Amino acid sequence: MRFLRADFTGDETKELYSLTEAEEELLLAKKRGHAMFVIGSKRLHVNFEIPLYKFDYFGSAGGR
């Protein structure tokens, strides 16, 4: 089980996962909350809808 996220690097990842053009475009768009979920040979476009109040849980220290 893998998530391919917006830090998609391009040609190497495209070849490694045999991505279609549509899947590559999804990852290159780098939209917040969107990911490609890979389970075996199945691939799903996942859209995480996180309510704004939950962002408060992350704090403001920039991950530190």
Buried (B, 14 or more C-beta within 10 A) or exposed (E): EEEBEBEBEEEEBBEEBEBEEEBBEBBEEEEEEBBBEBEEEEBEEEEEEEEEEEEEEEEEEEEE
